[in-house]
């Protein structure tokens, strides 16, 4: 995730912990709600995010599962103890 633009990184860092609205995510960092909104739409277009009822955003199931598998493994794919 090192090469992800800072706005998208903020969004992913927030949403990998909990779902949230555009305003909640914008309040978590130095970016405007308008900029966060554009990035949310962009990430949804790439099917990285999903938007549920009441415009609550979350990481799409596939990517959330990938993230949890990556962090369940230690170096070189060995299970962390």
Buried (B, 14 or more C-beta within 10 A) or exposed (E): EEEEEEBBBBBBBBBBEEBBBBEBBBEBBEBEBEEBBBBBEBBBEEEBBBBEEEEBBBBBEEBBEEBEEEEEEEEEEEEEE
